[in-house]
């Protein structure tokens, strides 16, 4: 056995019933001649001195706790404990103890009275009581306190004391003494009573709890626990429970048993959470029965309320009644929130019946109403209830919203209400939005959707979601990346306009959440999200966010593109190359300069993936259009590797062409190039069919791209009024429909070079049009060297239109990037 497994801490229980650490050492079991028996030996880790030498007595009750503790009593008031570093060491020593005592190592107590309680009692002389309890008098309180605290470390003695207390009705007599002590202001007696009642709770007996937590006794039990000897002044727990804590009946409860059970559960929970000190490592198991007592009380409360349909019907009626005032509605929603929290204690089959009862009574339509209210507290509670329902049965929620869509407008659908609440969350950290985004993700996750022979929930729900809800989800994204959000340059006389990227932190966080959800859709929804991306030109809009000053948002946009490319779907690849959508990514890489950060690594990884997976169409597009801007980046071999792959593919194609008989390459058999392109374009525009799945019809275009909820518009206006946003310049749309980028940093700057001869690189080619023509490319211009240590390059902006004309006629024409 290794030293680590033998390593233990030795504890002894002092007079104040606190565990003292006697030191750390290594334990072993061996025969000790002096003690004439197998013994436990612990030698100190520091100097090898003997910390413990204890004979394993055949009649001693050893107790194993929490897999790494062994506790036992060697004398009336001398308790010992070994705390092992590893479970394996504890198991080995426990087996030795059980071997000496002839016990099965699977037991947790070697001398267990509970297992054969009646047998042990019968063996005892009739004249000998289980434990001699002192008479219940004021002058005996100290003796009683010592007795109760002394038995806690011995399971057998705890059991004997519990039986004695139960049989003699001793607890009620003690509580009568408490009233006497309090009237006499007998502080010493009250301190003893604190120790006694606390000790009785730690006996962990449900039969004693039934007595202590009865209406007759519970407030006196709380009173005893107010007089902690370690406190200078007693606490006022009874005052809080009777005066401060108010029991609110949202609907009058007529069942007196139910009312009593609710009061009892609240008070016992208060005792456990507030009054009792946090149990030490040796006391954690002492209150397990108290936890179970509370648990079963909650189960009983939920069951009784669930059976009272008249009560629940009345609650729902008031919750959805427009005449109900706000305070009352808040109380009703909080009641349901607590009701659902209690339901988590139910067994699965009972919880299933519980939520089905709520669904039958109309919990989802009620939530739809209250989630749209202005009161933040009500909305928050409604969101918590909704999360319980989604966690229980996402299919139930999906079925409701699909039925609802047949008779309601899109704006008032439950899922759209949830999305709007996410969009309009006023919390600066968007705590509520994050929670709602998680719920939406669960609802649109195909993994938890049912598929039967005659009904496929996946296809039905996703068709519904993309036709009725997706435009609401993407509204903030489309609104913040639209061409309408443009501003003129500050330069006088400039006609250049730049899209302004949303740089408000809260808006950026919201867009990041939306992008995370859209990325999830790309991974799991295949053709539904593909149709949506292509119909809305969504990737182009997302890549506008690459210019955000918030790196986390730029990374979200990049991650979205990376997931798309990761599918290696040729439809997506054609969409990317035809739209020239690598431009913003390469622009971000060069803008990043020499900074070695997450953005740099993420962009490099994207291109490395394309190289490793040998995605030929993308490799050809990147090399032909951007290699001149990237060839100087040498700290990774990715771009040179792309060029190598490109040239290898060109060589292969050339060899194939040469191997074809010359007659097949003659003009007589060659089709017109324009006809080829038209066929190719038609093929690309066809709907994709996937094996085993129906083709999804195109997303309805009744909603404009930049349509978004009024609530979001109001929210944005409010945020604009509160904060002055920093604006960043983004690429301008060219007349050909592509983005026109000017790279503000040279490729050599991205390598860390600051030489005077380094060139500033401009992205040149706008995407080729469908008929094969391309727009005029922006040229390369010499760069002014950046200051030493500076990562900021210079942007070559024309002062006016005449400069463009002069550039056209200049004899020093700059080469095309990628030519």
N, C-alpha and C positions, 0 to 999 in steps of 0.2 A: 504494500500500500504506500502511495507517495506521501511525502510530508504534508502536501496541501490537504489531502483527505484526512490526515490525522489531526489537523490543526483545529483547536477548540478554544473557546473562552470559558473560564470557570466563574460561576456566580454563586453567591450565598445570600440568603435572605436575612436582613438585619432586624433589629428590634422594632423599627418603624415600618416593617413590612415592605421595605424597598430592596431591590436587588442590587448588590454590590459586586463590581467587577474585581475578581481576585487575580486576574492576569491571563495571559495567552500562552498556550503551550501545545504539546503534542501528546495525545492520549494513546494508551495501550492497555491491553488486558493480559494479566499473567497471574500465576500462582504465587502468593506471598506467604512464606513460611510463618512469619510472625503472626499474621492474621488467620492462618490455617484455612485458606480458601482463595478462590479466584477473586481478583480485585481489579478495580479501575485505577490506573496510575496516570497522572498528568505531570509532565516535566516542563518547566518554564522554557519558553522559546529563547530567552535572552541568555541565561546562565546555566540551564539544565537542572536547576533546583526543583525539588518535589513540591508541586502546587497542590496535588490531591492524591490521597491514597485511601480508597474506599472499597471495603469488601462487598462483593455482590451477595447480599443476604437473601436466602431463598424466600423469606416472608415479606421483604420490602416491596412496596408498590412503586414500580417505576412507570413513568408516563412519557410517551413519545408525542411531541407536539410539532406541527407544521413542518415535518420531514427533517428538521435540522436541530431539534431540541430534545434533550432527555432530562426530566425533572424527577426528583425523589426526596423523601424526608428520611434523615438518619436518626433523628431524635425528636422529642416533643416539639422543640422550637428551633430545629436546625435543618433547613431545607437547602438543597443543592441543585444546580442546573449546569449542564454542559451544552454550549451552543456551538455547533459544528459549522465549519466553513463550507463543507460540501455534503450533500445528501448521502453520497456513497459511504463516507466515513461514519455518519450517524447510523446508517443501516447495518454496517458491520459490527459496531459496538452493541447495537440493539440485539442483534442475533446472539452475541456472546451472553448478554444478560438473560435473554429468553432461554438459551441453552442451559445455563446454570439453574434457572427456576423451572425448567421443564415446560416452557410455554411455547405456543406457536408464534413465530416472529410477526405474523400478520396482525396481531392484536396491538392496540395502542396503549393499553394499560395492563401491566402484568398481573395485578391482583384486582380484578374488576368486579366490584360488588353488583353493578347494574345488570350484568349478564345473568347472574344467578342469585338475584336479590332474595327471593323467598327461601332458597336453600340456606343462605348465610344466616338469615333471621331465625330460621328454625333451629340452627345449631347453637344459637346464643341462649344462655340461661334465661328463663322467663322473668327472673327477678332483676336482670341486668338491662337497663334501658339502652337505646342506641347511643345516645349522648345525654349526659346529665346537664340539663339546662338550669342555670341559676334562677332563682325566683325573680319574677319581673317586678323589681322594686328600684327606687331611685338610687339607693346605696349600692346596688349590684350592677349598675350600668357599665362601669369600667370593666368588671369581670366578664360581662356579656360581650363587650366590644373586643376584648382580648381573645375570647373563645372564637368569635365569628372570624376575625382576621387570621387566626392561627390555622384554621382548617383549609384555607383557600388553596394551598399548594398541594393538598392531598386529596385525590379524587374520592377515596373511600370515606374519609372524614367529612368531605363536603356532602356526600350523599346521606350520611347518617344525620348530619345537622339538619338537612332539608326535611328529612322524614320527621324529625323531632319537632321542628317548627310547624310543620303541616298538621301533625297529630294533636298538638296541644293548643292550637289557636293562638299561638304566641305573638304573632305579628300585630293583631288588634290590641293586645295588652301593651305592646311597646308603643304603639301610636297614641294610646291613652296617656302613657307616661310623657310623651312629647308635648301634649297639651298642658300637662302639669308643669313641666320644665319651662315652657314658654311663658306661662302665667307667672311663675316664680322668678323669671329671668335668670334661670340656672344655666349659665353659659357652658360650664364644664359638662353638665349632663347633656346639653344640646350637641356639643362636639362629639360626645360618645355615641349619641344617637345617629349622627351623621355616619360615623364609622360602621355602626351596626347595620343601618339600612343599605349603605353602599355595599357592604359585605354580603348581605342577603341577596341583592341584585346579582352579584357575581357568582352566587350559587347556581345560577343559570337553570332554574326550575320553573317550568310553565305553570305548575299548580300553585306555586307561591306568587307568581305574577298575577294570576286570576284574583287572588285576595288583595294584593297590593294596589292593583290598578282598577279596583271596583270603585263605583261612585262614592261609596262610603269612606274609602281609605286614600284615594290617590292624592288629594290635596294635602293631607298630612304627610304622605311620603315625600311630596315636593317640598313641604315645609322642613322636614328633617334634612333634606339635601341642600337647604339654604345655608346651613351652619357649618361650612367647611372650616376646620381649624386653621388651615393655611391662610385664610382671608382675615383681614383686620375687621371688616364689617360684613354681616351676612348679606347675601343677595336677596332680591325681592321678586323671586320667580312667581310666587302665588299672586302677587299684585299684577304682574304682567298677564298671567293667564286669565284672571277674573275681570280685570278692568281694561287693560290695553288691547288684548287680543279679542276681537269681536267676531262672533259667528254670524255670517251673512247667509240668510236663506233666500236665494234668488227666487225660489218658489217655495211656499211653506211646506215643510216635511211633516206629514201627519203620522208617520210610523215612529213611535217613541223608541223602539229598539234601534232603528236605523240612526236616529238622532243621537242616542247614547253612544253608539258605536263610533260615530264620527268624532264626537267630543273625546272619547277615550283614545282614539288613534292619534289625534292631534297632540294630546297631552303626553302620551307615551313617546311619541316622536320627539317632542320637546325635551323630555328627560334624556333620551339617548343622544340627541344632537347638541343640546345646549348645556344641560346641567352636568351630566357625567363627564369627567375628564377623559381625554383621549387615552384609550387603554395602551399599556406598554406591550412589548413583544410577547410577554408571558401571559398577558391578560386578554389577548384578542379573541380567544375562544370562549372566554367567560360570558360574553354577551351574545353569543350566537342564538340562543333561545329567545332573547329579547328582540333581535332582528326578525326572527321567524314569527313572533307574536304580532309585530307590526304588519308584516307581510300578509299573514292570513286575515288580519282585520281588514286590510285594503281589499283583498279578494272578496270578502263578505260584503263590504260596502258596495262595490261595483255590481255584484250579483243582485243585491237587494234593489238598487236603483234601476238596473236593467229590467228587472221583472215588473217594475211599476211603470207601465207604458203611459198611464195617464199623466204622471209627473213629467216624463220626458217630452211628451207631446205638448204640454203646456210651455215647457222651456223653449222648444223650437218655435212655437207660435209667437211667443213674445220676442224672440230673437229676430225674427223676420218681419215683425209688425212695424210699419213706418211710424206709428204713434209712440213707440217705446223711446223713452228719453235716452240720451247718450250714456249717462251714469249707469242706468239699469242695464243697457246693452253691454257695457264694459264688464259688469258683474256676471252677466250670462255667459259671455265668451270666456272669461276667466274660469267660470265653473266648468265649462266643457274642456278647457285645457287641463285642469286638474283631474277631471274625470278620465280623460284619455291617458294621462300620466299614471293614474291608479291602474288602468287596464293593462299596463305592461307587466303587472304581477300575475296576470291570469295565465293558465295553461293554454297552449296553442289552440285547442279546440274551443275553449271558452272565449278566448280573445277573438277568434273567428266569428263566433255568434254575436259577440259584443259589437264589433264593427258592422256586421250585417244589420243589426238592429238600428244603429245610427244611420246607415245608408237608407234603410227603409223609411226612417222618419224624416229624411231630407237634409242630412248634414251638408252635402256638397252644394246644393242651391243656397243654403243659409250662408256657407262660407263665401260663396261668390258675392253675396251682398255685403258682408262685413269687411271683406278684404279690400273693397273699393272705397271704404269710408276714410274720412280725414283724420280720425283719431289714431295717433301713432301706437298707443298702447293696445287698442282693439286690433289693429292690423297685425301687430307683433304676435298677439295671442292667437289670432286666426291662422297666421303662418305656421305656428307651432302645431296647431290642430291638423292643418293640412299635411304637415310633414309626417305626423302619426299615420294618417290615412294612406299616404303614398308609400310609406315604409311597409304598412300592412298589406296593401293590395294595389299596386300600380294599375293592374288590369281593370279594377273597379272604377278608378278615376278616369282611365282612358275611355271606358264604355260610356260613362256619364257624358263626357265632353263631346263624343261623337254623336250621341243622341241629341244633345243640346244644339249641335250645329245645324240640325235639320229644321229648327224652329226659332233660331236667334240670329242676330247680326254678329259679324265677326268681332266687333268691338266689345261685346259683353260676354264673350265666351270665357269660361273659367280660366283656361290656360292663357288667354290673352290678358286677362286681369292679372294673373301671376306675373307675366312678362312685363307688363306696365309697372307693377309694383317694384320689380327688379330694376327697371330703367330709372324710376323716379325715387329710388332710395336716397334719402337726404343725409344719411350717416356718412361722414367724410371717409371712413374706412370701408364703406359698403358692406357692413356685416350682414344686413338683411338680404342684400342682393346676392351675396355668396351663398347663403342658405337656400334661396329660391333657385339659383342656378343649379345647385346640386339636386334639387327636386325635379327640375325640368330635365336634367340629364337622366335621372332614373326613369322618367316617363317616356323619353324617346329612345331608351336603350333597347335594342332588339333582343338582347339576351334574356330579358324577363317578359317577352311577349309570347303569347300562346299561339300554337299552330295546331289546328285540328283538321280532320278530313274535309269538312265542308266550310270551314271558316278560318281565314288567316288574319289574325289580329295585326301582324306586322304590316302587311301591305295596306290594309284598311286604315290603320291609324297614321301611317306615314303619309299616305295620300291626303288624309285630312289635315295633318300638321303642315305640310308644305303648301297646301292650297289656302288654308285659313289662318295660320299662325306665323309662318316663317317671315312674312313681310313685316310683322310687328317686331319680331326679334332683331331683324337686321336694320330696322329703321334708323337707330342712332348711328350705326356704321355708315349707311348710305348718306345720311344727312350730313355727317361730318367729313365726308370725302367727296362730296358732289362738286361739280364745276361751278355751281352758283356761289360757293364759298370762296371767292377769289378777291384779292386785293391788288391795287396797283403798287408798283415799286415806289420807293421813296425818292428815286432819282427823278429829277424834273425832266419832263419831256419823254420819259420812257413809256413804251407801250407794252412792256413785258408784264405779264400777270402771273402770279404764283398761287397755287392752291395752298390754303393755310391749314396746317395740320393741327388738330385739337391738342393744345398743350396744357389745358387745365387738368390738374392731377386727378380729380374725381372723374372727369369725363374719360380720361385715359384709362383709369381702372375699370370703368364700365365697359369700354370698348375691348379691353383685355379679357374680361369675363365673356363677352359675346364671342370673341374670337376663339376662346377655349371651347365653347359649346359648338361652334361651327367646325372646329378641328375634329371634335368628337364625331360630328356628323360625317365628315369626310371619311373617317376610319370605318364607320359602322353602317352608313346608309347608301353606299354605292351609287346607283343611278339616280336616286331622288336628288341628292345634293349635287350630283354632276349636272343634271338638267338645270338646277337653280343657278349654279355658278356660271354656266355658259350663257343662260338667258339674261342674267343680270350683269354679266361681265364682272363678277364679284371679286375675282383675284386681283384685277387691276385696281379696284377701289381699295382693297385691303393693303396692297403694296404702297399706296400713298402714305400709310402709317409708318413706313420704314424711315421717314424723315422726322418722326416725332423726337422731341428732346428727351422723352422718357424711354430709356433703353428697353425697359420691360415690355413696352407696347410694340416697339420695333421687333423685338424677339418673338412676340406673339404672332405678328404678321409673317415673319420668316418661318415660324413653326407651321403655320397654316400652309404655306407654299411647300414646305418640306414634306408634309403629310401627303399632299397631292402628288408630288414627284415620287414619293415612296411607293405609291400604288403601281408605278410603271405602266400606267394606262396610256395607250397611244392617242386616245381622244384628248386627254388632258395635255399631253406633250404637244400636240398640234395646236391646241388652244394657246399654250404658253409661247410657242415659237411664232405663231401668226400675230400675236399681240405684242411681241417683243418684251415680254414681262420679266426678263432677267435684268433689264436696264436699271430699275430701282435698286435691285440687290447688289449689283456691281458698283453702282454709285455709292451705296452705303459702305461697302467694303473699302473703297478708295477714300471716302470721306473719313473713315475711321483712322486712317493714317497708320502710324507705327504702334498704336495702342494695342497691346495684347490682352484682349478682354473677351467676354462671353460672345459679344456680337461677332468679333473677328473669327472666333472658333466655330461658331454656328454657321457662318457663311462658308468658311473653308470646308466644313463637314458636308454641306449641301453639294458642293461641287465634287468633293471626293466620292460621295455616294454615286453621283452620276458617272464618274470615271470607273469606279470599281464594278458597278452594275452594267457598264458599257451600254448606256442608253443612247443609241446612235443618233437619233434625230436631235436630241438636246446637245450632244457633243458637237455635232456639225454646226448647229445654230450658234453655240457659244464661241467656237473657234473662228468661224467665218465673220462674226460680228464684233467680238470683243477681245480677241486674242492680243491685238496690239496694245490694248490698255492693261492687259494682265501679264504679259510675257516677262516683265521686269520683276514680278513677285517671285523671289527665289527662296524665301525661308521655308516654303513647302514646295514639293514637286508636283502638286496637284495639277496646275495649269499646263506645265510642260507635259505631264502625263496625258492630259486631254488632247493636246496637240499631237502627241504620238499616236493615240488611239485614232484620231481623225485621219492622220496620214496613212496609217495601216489600213483603215477602211477604204480610203481612196485608192490605195494600191490594189486591194482585193477587187474593187469594182472595175478598175482598169484591166486587171487580168481577166476578169469574167468577160468584159466587153471584147477583149482581144481574142478570146476563145470562141466567140460567136462567128459563124461564117459571114464573109463580107457581103454576101447577097442579102442577108437579113438586116445589115446595117445601112443598106442603100436607101436613098430617099424614097424609092418606090414603095418600100414597106414601112417607112417611118410616119407615124401619126403627127398631125399638127400639134405643136407645143401648147397652143392655147386650148385645144380640145382636151389634151391631157390634164391641164390644170383645172378645166371646168369639171371633168369627171372626178378628179380628186376632191374638188370643193364639194360636189354633190355627195360624195361618199362620206366626207367628214361631217356634213350637216345632217346625215341620217340619224334617227334615234337608235341608240344602242340597245340590243337585246341581250340579256344575260340568261344563261341556261337555267331552266326551271323557274324563272320568274317572269311575270308579265311586264310588258313595257309600260313605263309610267307616262301618262300624257304630260305635255309641257305644263309648267306652272302657270296658273291663270295670271294674265297680265292686267287685270282690272285695277290693281294697285300700282301706282307709280313708284319708281325707285325711291324717290325722296319723300314719299308719304310716311309720316310717322305720327304716333298718337299725340293728341293735343297736350296731354299731360307732360309728355317729354318736351314739347316746345316750350311750355310754361316753365318747366324745370330748367331748361337751358337758359331761358331769359333771366330767371332768378339768379342762376350761377354767374351769368355774365355781369349782372349788376353788382354782385358781391365782389368779384375778383377781376383784376386786369390781367388778361392772359398774354403770355409771351407768344409771339407768332413766329413760325419758321417758314422759310421759303421752300416750296416744293416745285417739282417739274411742271412745265407748261405744256399744254396740249398743242401739238403742231397742227397745221392745216390738213395734214394727211391723216390725222386721227390718232397718231402715236404720241408717246411722251417724248419731249425733247429735254434731255438732261445735259447739264454741263458739269463734268466731274471737277470738283473743287480741289482735288489733290491728285498729284501725279502718282503713277504706279511706283516710281522709284521712291516717292515719299512713303508709300505703304511698306517699302522695304527698309525704311530708315535712312535713305540716302538724302543728303541735303546739298549735293553738288550744284555748282552754278549752271551746269549744262543739263540738269534734269528738266524734263518736259512736262507741262501741264496737259492732261489728257481730257478731251471732251468726248462724251458718248455721241455717237454719230448717227446711226441708222435708225430711222423710224421704221416700224414694221412694214413689210412689203404688202402692197395691196393685192386683192384677190386676182387681179389680171396680170400679176407678175411685175408690174412697175414698182419702183421704189422712190421715195421722196428724196430730195436733195440732202446730202449728209452735211453735218457740221464738221468743220475742219479742225485739225490740230494746230495749236499755236504755241510758240515758245513761251516758257513760264519764267517769271521773275523769281529768283531763289527766295525761299522763305527764310525768315530770321533764324539764326542758329538755335536749335532746341525747340523751335516752333513746329507744330504739326499742322498749322493752318496754311493751306496753299492759296493761290489767287484764282479768282473766277474771271474768265474773259467775257465780260458783257459788252455788247455793242452799245455805244452811246445813243445812236439813233439809226434810223433806217438807211441813211446814206452810207453808213459804215458797211452794211450788208452788201450794198451795190459795189462799193469800193473793193470789198473782199472778192466779189465775183470777177472783177476785171483785173485783179492783182496778178502780176506774173508769178508771185510766190504762192502757188496753190499748194495747200496742205493735203497730204494723202488721206484717204478714207480709213477710218478705223476698221480693221479686219480685212482690208484689201490685200 
